[in-house]
Amino acid sequence: MRKALALAAALFAAGSAAAQTQPQADGSGSSAGDVASMAQLLAAGYEIRAAVPNGSKIIVFMQKDQSAYACEFASLTKTRCGTIN
């Protein structure tokens, strides 16, 4: 189930057309409110820790070491991720 969720999230992220900033090379965000695409986060070594439905959206939580992001999926092309710490 976890692998299927990771694959689905990666496919959603690949379909996202939003151009957003990339996390730093060390995997940490540079400041509160940093944004990144899910594809960038996966490439930087972030792992999907949880996914929960939120109305018509899905919230995916990703983590690498002490850095964490929450990604909101409204649709395949409306996806946004932001740092939560």
DRENVEX-686232 format. One line per field, with one value per residue: residue number from 0; residue in one letter; chain; x, y, z of N, C-alpha, C in turn. Coordinates in nm, 4 decimals, decimal comma. Layout:
% DRENVEX-686232
resi <- NUM_...
resn <- A_...
chain <- A_...
n.px <- X_...
n.py <- Y_...
n.pz <- Z_...
ca.px <- X_...
ca.py <- Y_...
ca.pz <- Z_...
c.px <- X_...
c.py <- Y_...
c.pz <- Z_...
END
This chain:
% DRENVEX-686232
resi <- 0_1_2_3_4_5_6_7_8_9_10_11_12_13_14_15_16_17_18_19_20_21_22_23_24_25_26_27_28_29_30_31_32_33_34_35_36_37_38_39_40_41_42_43_44_45_46_47_48_49_50_51_52_53_54_55_56_57_58_59_60_61_62_63_64_65_66_67_68_69_70_71_72_73_74_75_76_77_78_79_80_81_82_83_84
resn <- M_R_K_A_L_A_L_A_A_A_L_F_A_A_G_S_A_A_A_Q_T_Q_P_Q_A_D_G_S_G_S_S_A_G_D_V_A_S_M_A_Q_L_L_A_A_G_Y_E_I_R_A_A_V_P_N_G_S_K_I_I_V_F_M_Q_K_D_Q_S_A_Y_A_C_E_F_A_S_L_T_K_T_R_C_G_T_I_N
chain <- A_A_A_A_A_A_A_A_A_A_A_A_A_A_A_A_A_A_A_A_A_A_A_A_A_A_A_A_A_A_A_A_A_A_A_A_A_A_A_A_A_A_A_A_A_A_A_A_A_A_A_A_A_A_A_A_A_A_A_A_A_A_A_A_A_A_A_A_A_A_A_A_A_A_A_A_A_A_A_A_A_A_A_A_A
n.px <- 0,0817_0,1933_0,3939_0,2390_0,1031_0,3179_0,4017_0,1715_0,1651_0,4051_0,3454_0,1390_0,2849_0,4645_0,2933_0,2323_0,2195_0,3221_0,5745_0,8124_1,0256_1,3301_1,4262_1,7078_2,0356_2,1144_1,8800_1,7224_1,4811_1,5195_1,3986_1,1120_0,8052_0,8979_0,8582_0,8062_0,8041_0,6452_0,7880_1,0452_1,0993_1,0937_1,3110_1,5104_1,5351_1,3314_1,0806_0,7571_0,5458_0,2854_-0,0560_-0,3561_-0,7095_-0,8775_-1,1529_-1,2258_-0,9657_-0,6282_-0,3908_-0,0491_0,2170_0,5599_0,8940_1,2356_1,5062_1,5177_1,3506_1,0370_0,7580_0,4327_0,2059_-0,0488_-0,3065_-0,5232_-0,6076_-0,4819_-0,3230_-0,3178_-0,1311_0,0423_0,3229_0,4520_0,6845_0,6705_0,8069
n.py <- -0,1193_0,1265_0,1627_0,1866_0,4222_0,6019_0,5859_0,6815_0,9417_1,0402_1,0344_1,2230_1,4477_1,4707_1,5510_1,8054_2,1438_2,3622_2,6003_2,6156_2,7111_2,5338_2,3020_2,3504_2,2115_2,0548_1,9537_2,0916_2,3493_2,6950_2,9003_2,9712_2,8883_2,8127_2,6783_2,3952_2,1632_1,8420_1,6544_1,7643_1,7453_1,4659_1,3957_1,5149_1,3464_1,3265_1,1541_1,0054_1,0298_1,0247_1,0333_1,2037_1,2341_1,5416_1,6803_1,7545_1,7345_1,6010_1,5646_1,5362_1,4326_1,4905_1,3946_1,4530_1,3840_1,6351_1,8068_1,8985_1,8769_1,9720_1,8688_1,9716_1,8371_1,9394_1,8901_1,7126_1,8998_2,1084_2,1433_2,1981_2,2516_2,3121_2,4160_2,2944_2,3337
n.pz <- 0,0000_0,0811_-0,1109_-0,3401_-0,2831_-0,2769_-0,5437_-0,6758_-0,5746_-0,6799_-0,9518_-0,9595_-0,8841_-1,0950_-1,2914_-1,2227_-1,3074_-1,1915_-1,1396_-0,9069_-0,6272_-0,5577_-0,2997_-0,0748_-0,1386_0,0793_0,1636_0,3355_0,3938_0,3032_0,4404_0,6491_0,4981_0,2515_-0,0761_-0,2905_-0,5634_-0,5648_-0,7096_-0,7063_-0,4340_-0,3932_-0,5549_-0,4073_-0,1977_-0,0091_0,1797_0,1578_0,4247_0,5225_0,4087_0,3807_0,3369_0,2674_0,2523_-0,0769_-0,1441_-0,1172_0,1342_0,1528_0,3482_0,3706_0,4523_0,5428_0,7279_0,9625_0,8329_0,6962_0,4721_0,3584_0,1194_-0,0944_-0,2804_-0,5087_-0,7617_-1,0478_-1,1807_-1,0047_-0,7594_-0,4604_-0,2492_0,0722_0,3252_0,6601_0,8864
ca.px <- 0,0000_0,2796_0,4598_0,1372_0,0797_0,4351_0,3968_0,0631_0,2076_0,5082_0,2781_0,0715_0,3869_0,5190_0,1940_0,2149_0,2802_0,3671_0,7183_0,8347_1,1655_1,3807_1,4871_1,8533_2,1017_2,1205_1,7470_1,6455_1,4289_1,6023_1,3241_0,9731_0,7224_0,9560_0,7718_0,8750_0,7141_0,6637_0,8945_1,1715_1,1188_1,1288_1,4473_1,6000_1,5426_1,2207_0,9960_0,6171_0,5206_0,1416_-0,1477_-0,4901_-0,8083_-0,9245_-1,2592_-1,1986_-0,8204_-0,5468_-0,2726_0,0603_0,3251_0,6894_0,9963_1,3751_1,5746_1,4352_1,2764_0,9108_0,6716_0,2961_0,1671_-0,1940_-0,3504_-0,6609_-0,6257_-0,3530_-0,2440_-0,3201_-0,0613_0,1398_0,3904_0,5159_0,7516_0,5894_0,8935
ca.py <- 0,0000_0,2434_0,1801_0,2346_0,5618_0,6783_0,5912_0,7722_1,0787_1,0780_1,0622_1,3515_1,5528_1,4853_1,6202_1,9423_2,2416_2,4781_2,6222_2,6659_2,7059_2,4031_2,3025_2,3568_2,0839_1,9744_1,9006_2,1768_2,4712_2,8083_2,9815_2,9295_2,9233_2,7649_2,5920_2,3090_2,0648_1,7099_1,5894_1,8166_1,6892_1,3251_1,3919_1,5584_1,2413_1,3288_1,0359_1,0257_0,9740_1,0049_1,1004_1,2051_1,3107_1,6654_1,7230_1,7095_1,7391_1,5055_1,6261_1,4399_1,4816_1,4366_1,4269_1,4118_1,4251_1,7229_1,8960_1,8379_1,9516_1,9249_1,8931_1,9697_1,8000_1,9743_1,8150_1,6714_2,0172_2,2057_2,0852_2,2885_2,2006_2,4157_2,3676_2,3068_2,3578
ca.pz <- 0,0000_0,0910_-0,2406_-0,4334_-0,2488_-0,3215_-0,6892_-0,7143_-0,5431_-0,7765_-1,0782_-0,9435_-0,8808_-1,2297_-1,3727_-1,1750_-1,3972_-1,1134_-1,1290_-0,7731_-0,5893_-0,5195_-0,1693_-0,0766_-0,1648_0,2009_0,1888_0,4253_0,3344_0,3423_0,5357_0,6663_0,3845_0,1265_-0,1547_-0,3860_-0,6225_-0,5068_-0,7860_-0,6530_-0,3006_-0,4092_-0,6087_-0,3002_-0,0969_0,0858_0,1783_0,1943_0,5571_0,5424_0,3159_0,4396_0,2606_0,3296_0,1619_-0,2139_-0,1624_-0,0426_0,1916_0,1629_0,4329_0,3293_0,5509_0,5270_0,8501_1,0462_0,7444_0,6545_0,3818_0,3362_-0,0201_-0,1122_-0,4144_-0,5411_-0,8857_-1,1028_-1,2181_-0,8949_-0,6483_-0,4005_-0,1304_0,1528_0,4439_0,7802_1,0036
c.px <- 0,0863_0,3499_0,3619_0,1082_0,1953_0,4353_0,2889_0,1025_0,3128_0,4453_0,2036_0,1717_0,4445_0,4224_0,1728_0,2887_0,3348_0,5185_0,7445_0,9816_1,2029_1,4411_1,6390_1,9110_2,1084_1,9837_1,6649_1,5939_1,5122_1,5310_1,1818_0,8924_0,7813_0,8566_0,8564_0,7708_0,7419_0,7748_1,0313_1,2010_1,1584_1,2716_1,5496_1,6064_1,4343_1,1373_0,8539_0,5930_0,3736_0,0652_-0,2874_-0,5860_-0,8517_-1,0301_-1,2329_-1,0490_-0,7544_-0,4244_-0,1681_0,1714_0,4543_0,7956_1,1325_1,4494_1,4811_1,3514_1,1500_0,8312_0,5332_0,2593_0,0163_-0,2261_-0,4970_-0,7012_-0,4865_-0,2646_-0,2417_-0,2630_0,0357_0,1936_0,4546_0,5767_0,6630_0,6755_1,0093
c.py <- 0,1261_0,2694_0,2344_0,3817_0,6493_0,6919_0,6874_0,9170_1,1271_1,1106_1,1948_1,4650_1,5770_1,5615_1,7645_2,0397_2,3620_2,4844_2,6885_2,6495_2,5664_2,4097_2,3069_2,2179_1,9957_1,9205_1,9854_2,2977_2,5893_2,8999_2,9286_2,9740_2,8814_2,6736_2,5108_2,2181_1,9294_1,6343_1,6352_1,7559_1,5422_1,3108_1,4303_1,4575_1,2438_1,2029_1,0739_0,9550_0,9456_1,0783_1,0896_1,2828_1,4331_1,7245_1,6668_1,7074_1,6270_1,5812_1,5160_1,5042_1,4104_1,4816_1,3748_1,4697_1,5117_1,8208_1,8261_1,9336_1,8897_1,9638_1,8750_1,9401_1,8365_1,9015_1,7808_1,7906_2,1252_2,1407_2,1878_2,2273_2,3165_2,3551_2,3884_2,3217_2,4460
c.pz <- 0,0000_-0,0432_-0,3442_-0,4092_-0,2970_-0,4733_-0,7368_-0,6879_-0,6410_-0,9119_-1,0726_-0,9504_-1,0198_-1,3198_-1,3324_-1,2654_-1,3222_-1,1095_-0,9953_-0,7381_-0,5432_-0,3801_-0,1808_-0,0944_-0,0397_0,2414_0,2824_0,3501_0,3814_0,4404_0,5462_0,5460_0,2517_0,0552_-0,2518_-0,4484_-0,5580_-0,5795_-0,7353_-0,5157_-0,3075_-0,4598_-0,5021_-0,1854_0,0088_0,0691_0,2174_0,3266_0,5808_0,4339_0,3757_0,3495_0,3394_0,2367_0,0235_-0,2445_-0,0842_0,0073_0,2100_0,2451_0,3951_0,4282_0,5069_0,6457_0,9347_0,9645_0,6954_0,5669_0,3831_0,1935_-0,0319_-0,2582_-0,4301_-0,6694_-0,9374_-1,1374_-1,1106_-0,7703_-0,5929_-0,2721_-0,0570_0,2774_0,5662_0,9046_0,9669
END
